[in-house]
Amino acid sequence: MFVTLEEAKKLIEKGSILHIAADECLLEQLPKGNWIAGTTPYFITENGGTTCKDKLFINEIIDAVECKTVFYDKENIFDITKDAYSNGLSLLVMPFASDVAMFYAKEAPNEDHLLLTPIVGWISGFDLSTDGCAKVYDGTTGLSHTNKAVALHVCLPDDKLASLGIVNIFSTNPNDAKIEFVEDALSVKQCLVNGKEVFFADYIAENKIDTRLPLVADYNSVLINVSIKAISEENKTVDFYAPVFSGKEYYFASHVSDYAASFTAHLKDFKDIKPVFSCNCVLNYLYGELDGKATPPFAGPVTFGEIAYQLLNQTLVYAEIIDK
């Protein structure tokens, strides 16, 4: 729900268990309570995408039996699975470009036990027209951090369980060029294209590749995107929003002629979903021109990365609480 500051305060004061996304100026005014939050001025509401600094997006976890909040840094982020309830949902928010977010991005795919714990969330951000700073907040203490993650661990009743999902509008063509990397990295110079070593920046330029399209790889039968952040022709480097991994076969996503229409088409398969949380990538928001466009049944913050067990790019992720 997209609410005013006064409405948010009332929800907190009545003891509701909340996940909140809003501009920093609003989050700083909230009273202590059972909530966590991250910064962003971008949202997709029930009425469409918007940039807004005078309202907050709130998810109320009404099925929770109890909850606890925990800050994490890169040294203990994978304690999140130990802190999670045996039957629960863990909402995780990490600041963009923070050490903990980058460490989690690289190491999460190697942590098999993460797949046994429903962890969903997002990378907090800032107004792209400013020199802002991404933050996360723990409402129980009132503290905020720019280099720590925060999690809201929710315990669910015995007759309920959490279910996570990903909406990815991208697909690949196996006849396209196969791209491989020799190490796990957030920035690369060289890669193998159909087995031949090339400078990746040159390959992209020479083939006039649309860098709004992510690289896509199959991770345990799930298509995972890696979005291109920046290319330096001078340094021959290609930077990513999430890491690429050695041993994976990547393909550039097939062309999407109409981003918004593709979302609409994909969402038809999810019309019966009742998400307790969802978020959508800022790249989808920008490239898909989602300002003013709704994505029912999903509404929530527009993010600098999405989390469904591991870090994702250019996706929509959601969590449901369903009957066992």
C-alpha positions as CSV (number, residue, x, y, z in Angstrom):
1,M,0.0,0.0,0.0
2,F,1.1,3.5,-0.9
3,V,0.5,5.7,2.1
4,T,1.3,9.1,3.7
5,L,3.7,9.6,6.5
6,E,0.9,10.0,9.1
7,E,-0.7,6.7,7.8
8,A,2.7,4.9,8.1
9,K,3.1,6.2,11.7
10,K,-0.3,4.9,12.7
11,L,0.5,1.4,11.3
12,I,3.8,1.3,13.2
13,E,2.2,2.6,16.5
14,K,-0.4,-0.1,16.4
15,G,2.4,-2.8,16.4
16,S,2.1,-4.0,12.8
17,I,5.0,-5.9,11.3
18,L,6.1,-3.9,8.2
19,H,8.4,-3.7,5.3
20,I,8.8,-0.1,4.1
21,A,10.3,1.6,1.1
22,A,10.6,5.4,0.8
23,D,12.8,8.4,0.4
24,E,15.3,8.9,3.3
25,C,13.5,12.2,4.4
26,L,10.4,10.2,5.3
27,L,12.2,7.2,6.8
28,E,14.0,9.5,9.2
29,Q,10.7,10.6,10.7
30,L,9.3,7.2,11.5
31,P,8.8,6.0,15.1
32,K,10.5,2.8,16.4
33,G,8.6,-0.4,15.8
34,N,8.5,-3.7,14.1
35,W,9.7,-2.6,10.7
36,I,12.7,-2.5,8.3
37,A,13.1,-0.2,5.3
38,G,15.3,0.8,2.4
39,T,15.6,4.0,0.4
40,T,14.2,4.6,-3.0
41,P,12.1,7.4,-4.6
42,Y,10.8,5.0,-7.3
43,F,7.7,2.8,-7.1
44,I,5.2,0.9,-9.1
45,T,1.9,1.4,-7.3
46,E,-1.5,0.0,-8.1
47,N,-2.0,3.1,-10.2
48,G,1.3,2.8,-12.1
49,G,5.0,3.7,-11.9
50,T,5.9,6.9,-10.1
51,T,8.8,8.9,-8.7
52,C,7.6,10.1,-5.3
53,K,9.2,11.5,-2.2
54,D,6.2,12.3,0.0
55,K,4.7,8.8,0.3
56,L,5.9,5.4,1.5
57,F,5.3,1.9,0.1
58,I,4.4,-0.5,2.9
59,N,3.9,-4.3,3.0
60,E,2.1,-5.4,6.2
61,I,2.9,-9.0,7.2
62,I,-0.5,-9.9,8.7
63,D,0.2,-13.7,8.9
64,A,3.3,-13.3,11.2
65,V,3.3,-15.0,14.5
66,E,6.4,-13.1,15.6
67,C,9.4,-11.4,14.1
68,K,13.0,-10.2,14.7
69,T,15.3,-7.8,12.9
70,V,19.0,-8.2,12.4
71,F,21.8,-6.1,10.8
72,Y,24.5,-8.0,8.8
73,D,27.8,-7.1,7.3
74,K,30.0,-9.0,4.8
75,E,31.5,-11.1,7.6
76,N,28.3,-12.6,8.9
77,I,25.7,-12.1,6.1
78,F,25.3,-15.9,5.6
79,D,24.3,-16.2,9.2
80,I,20.9,-15.1,7.8
81,T,20.0,-18.8,7.4
82,K,20.8,-19.5,11.0
83,D,18.7,-16.6,12.2
84,A,15.7,-17.4,10.0
85,Y,12.7,-19.2,11.5
86,S,12.3,-22.8,10.6
87,N,8.9,-21.9,9.0
88,G,9.1,-18.4,8.0
89,L,10.1,-15.7,5.5
90,S,13.2,-13.5,5.6
91,L,12.9,-10.0,4.0
92,L,16.4,-8.7,3.2
93,V,17.4,-5.2,2.1
94,M,21.0,-4.2,1.2
95,P,22.4,-0.8,0.2
96,F,23.5,-0.4,-3.5
97,A,27.2,-0.8,-4.0
98,S,27.9,-1.7,-0.4
99,D,30.5,-4.2,0.6
100,V,27.9,-6.6,1.9
101,A,25.8,-6.4,-1.2
102,M,28.8,-7.1,-3.5
103,F,30.0,-9.9,-1.3
104,Y,26.5,-11.4,-1.2
105,A,26.1,-11.1,-5.0
106,K,29.3,-13.1,-5.6
107,E,29.0,-15.7,-2.9
108,A,25.3,-16.5,-2.6
109,P,25.2,-18.8,-5.6
110,N,27.8,-21.0,-3.9
111,E,25.8,-21.2,-0.6
112,D,23.6,-24.2,-1.3
113,H,21.8,-23.9,2.1
114,L,20.3,-20.6,1.0
115,L,17.9,-22.5,-1.2
116,L,16.4,-24.0,1.9
117,T,15.5,-20.6,3.4
118,P,12.9,-18.3,1.7
119,I,14.9,-15.1,1.4
120,V,13.5,-12.3,-0.7
121,G,14.3,-8.6,-0.9
122,W,16.0,-5.9,-2.8
123,I,18.9,-3.5,-3.1
124,S,18.0,0.0,-1.9
125,G,18.9,3.0,-4.0
126,F,18.5,6.8,-4.4
127,D,17.3,9.4,-6.8
128,L,19.4,9.0,-9.9
129,S,19.2,12.7,-10.6
130,T,21.1,13.4,-7.4
131,D,24.3,12.3,-5.7
132,G,22.3,10.4,-3.2
133,C,23.2,7.5,-0.9
134,A,21.4,4.2,-0.4
135,K,20.5,3.3,3.1
136,V,18.7,0.6,5.1
137,Y,16.8,1.0,8.4
138,D,16.0,-1.2,11.4
139,G,12.9,0.2,12.9
140,T,13.3,-1.6,16.3
141,T,16.4,0.5,17.0
142,G,15.9,3.4,14.7
143,L,19.4,2.9,13.3
144,S,20.3,3.2,9.6
145,H,23.4,2.0,7.7
146,T,24.9,2.6,4.3
147,N,27.2,-0.5,4.4
148,K,25.1,-3.1,6.3
149,A,22.2,-5.3,5.3
150,V,19.0,-5.5,7.3
151,A,16.7,-8.5,7.5
152,L,13.2,-8.9,8.9
153,H,12.8,-12.5,9.9
154,V,9.1,-13.5,10.1
155,C,7.8,-16.6,11.8
156,L,4.7,-18.1,10.1
157,P,1.9,-20.2,11.6
158,D,2.1,-24.0,11.2
159,D,-0.6,-24.0,8.5
160,K,1.2,-21.4,6.3
161,L,4.4,-21.3,4.3
162,A,6.3,-18.8,2.2
163,S,6.7,-19.2,-1.6
164,L,9.0,-17.1,-3.8
165,G,8.7,-16.3,-7.5
166,I,10.5,-14.6,-10.3
167,V,9.0,-12.8,-13.3
168,N,11.7,-12.6,-16.1
169,I,10.6,-11.3,-19.5
170,F,13.8,-12.4,-21.1
171,S,14.7,-15.5,-23.0
172,T,17.6,-16.8,-25.1
173,N,18.3,-18.4,-28.4
174,P,20.7,-21.3,-28.2
175,N,21.8,-20.6,-31.8
176,D,23.2,-17.2,-30.6
177,A,26.8,-16.8,-29.6
178,K,27.8,-18.6,-26.4
179,I,29.7,-16.4,-23.9
180,E,31.8,-17.7,-21.1
181,F,34.1,-16.2,-18.4
182,V,37.2,-17.6,-16.8
183,E,36.5,-16.2,-13.3
184,D,33.7,-15.0,-11.1
185,A,33.7,-11.2,-11.5
186,L,31.7,-7.9,-11.4
187,S,34.0,-6.5,-14.1
188,V,35.7,-8.2,-17.0
189,K,38.0,-7.4,-19.9
190,Q,38.1,-10.7,-21.8
191,C,35.7,-13.5,-22.4
192,L,35.3,-16.5,-24.6
193,V,32.8,-16.2,-27.4
194,N,32.0,-19.6,-28.9
195,G,35.4,-20.7,-27.5
196,K,37.4,-17.8,-28.9
197,E,39.0,-15.3,-26.5
198,V,38.0,-11.7,-27.2
199,F,37.8,-8.3,-25.5
200,F,34.2,-8.2,-24.4
201,A,33.9,-4.5,-24.9
202,D,35.1,-4.8,-28.5
203,Y,32.7,-7.7,-29.1
204,I,29.7,-5.7,-27.9
205,A,30.7,-2.6,-30.0
206,E,31.5,-4.6,-33.2
207,N,28.2,-6.5,-33.0
208,K,26.2,-3.4,-32.1
209,I,24.6,-5.2,-29.2
210,D,21.9,-3.4,-27.3
211,T,23.2,-3.3,-23.8
212,R,19.8,-2.8,-22.4
213,L,19.5,-6.5,-22.9
214,P,21.1,-8.6,-20.1
215,L,23.2,-11.6,-20.3
216,V,21.2,-14.7,-19.4
217,A,22.3,-18.0,-18.0
218,D,20.6,-21.2,-16.8
219,Y,21.0,-21.5,-13.0
220,N,19.5,-24.8,-12.0
221,S,16.8,-24.6,-14.6
222,V,16.0,-20.9,-13.8
223,L,17.0,-18.2,-16.2
224,I,19.0,-15.6,-14.4
225,N,19.9,-12.1,-15.8
226,V,23.2,-10.2,-15.5
227,S,22.8,-6.6,-16.5
228,I,25.5,-4.4,-18.0
229,K,26.3,-1.4,-15.9
230,A,29.0,0.4,-17.9
231,I,31.5,-0.1,-20.7
232,S,34.9,1.6,-20.9
233,E,36.3,1.6,-24.4
234,E,39.5,3.1,-23.1
235,N,40.1,0.5,-20.4
236,K,38.4,-2.3,-22.3
237,T,36.3,-3.2,-19.3
238,V,32.7,-4.2,-19.0
239,D,31.1,-3.7,-15.5
240,F,28.0,-5.6,-14.4
241,Y,25.3,-5.0,-11.8
242,A,25.6,-8.6,-10.6
243,P,28.6,-11.0,-11.1
244,V,29.2,-13.4,-13.9
245,F,30.5,-16.8,-13.0
246,S,33.0,-19.2,-14.5
247,G,31.5,-22.5,-15.6
248,K,28.3,-20.8,-16.8
249,E,27.2,-20.4,-20.4
250,Y,25.7,-16.9,-21.1
251,Y,23.7,-15.6,-24.0
252,F,22.5,-12.1,-24.7
253,A,18.8,-12.0,-24.2
254,S,16.6,-12.1,-27.3
255,H,15.3,-8.7,-28.5
256,V,12.2,-7.4,-26.7
257,S,10.3,-5.2,-29.1
258,D,8.0,-3.7,-26.5
259,Y,9.1,-3.8,-22.9
260,A,5.8,-2.8,-21.3
261,A,3.8,-5.1,-23.5
262,S,6.1,-8.0,-22.7
263,F,5.5,-7.4,-19.0
264,T,1.8,-7.3,-19.5
265,A,1.9,-10.6,-21.5
266,H,4.0,-12.3,-18.8
267,L,1.9,-11.1,-15.9
268,K,-1.2,-12.8,-17.3
269,D,0.2,-16.0,-15.9
270,F,0.3,-14.5,-12.4
271,K,-3.1,-13.0,-12.1
272,D,-4.1,-15.3,-9.2
273,I,-1.0,-14.5,-7.2
274,K,-1.5,-12.5,-3.9
275,P,1.9,-11.2,-3.1
276,V,2.8,-10.2,0.4
277,F,5.9,-8.5,-1.1
278,S,7.2,-7.7,-4.6
279,C,9.7,-5.4,-6.2
280,N,10.8,-4.5,-9.7
281,C,14.2,-3.5,-11.2
282,V,15.0,0.1,-11.9
283,L,16.3,-1.0,-15.3
284,N,12.9,-2.4,-16.2
285,Y,11.3,0.8,-14.9
286,L,13.6,3.0,-17.1
287,Y,14.0,0.8,-20.3
288,G,10.3,-0.3,-20.1
289,E,9.0,3.2,-19.6
290,L,6.9,1.9,-16.8
291,D,6.2,5.4,-15.4
292,G,2.4,5.6,-15.1
293,K,2.0,1.9,-16.0
294,A,0.8,-0.7,-13.4
295,T,2.0,-4.3,-13.3
296,P,-0.9,-6.1,-11.5
297,P,-1.0,-8.0,-9.3
298,F,2.4,-6.7,-8.3
299,A,3.2,-3.3,-6.7
300,G,6.2,-2.2,-4.6
301,P,9.6,-0.5,-4.7
302,V,11.6,0.0,-7.9
303,T,15.0,-1.4,-6.9
304,F,18.7,-1.4,-7.8
305,G,18.7,-5.2,-7.7
306,E,16.3,-7.9,-6.6
307,I,16.9,-10.8,-4.2
308,A,15.2,-14.2,-4.5
309,Y,17.8,-16.4,-2.6
310,Q,20.6,-14.7,-4.7
311,L,21.0,-11.3,-6.3
312,L,19.1,-10.8,-9.6
313,N,18.8,-8.1,-12.3
314,Q,16.1,-6.9,-14.6
315,T,13.5,-9.1,-12.9
316,L,10.4,-8.8,-10.8
317,V,10.5,-10.9,-7.6
318,Y,7.7,-11.6,-5.2
319,A,6.8,-13.6,-2.1
320,E,3.5,-15.2,-1.2
321,I,2.2,-16.7,2.0
322,I,0.2,-19.7,1.1
323,D,-1.7,-22.5,2.9
324,K,0.2,-25.8,3.4
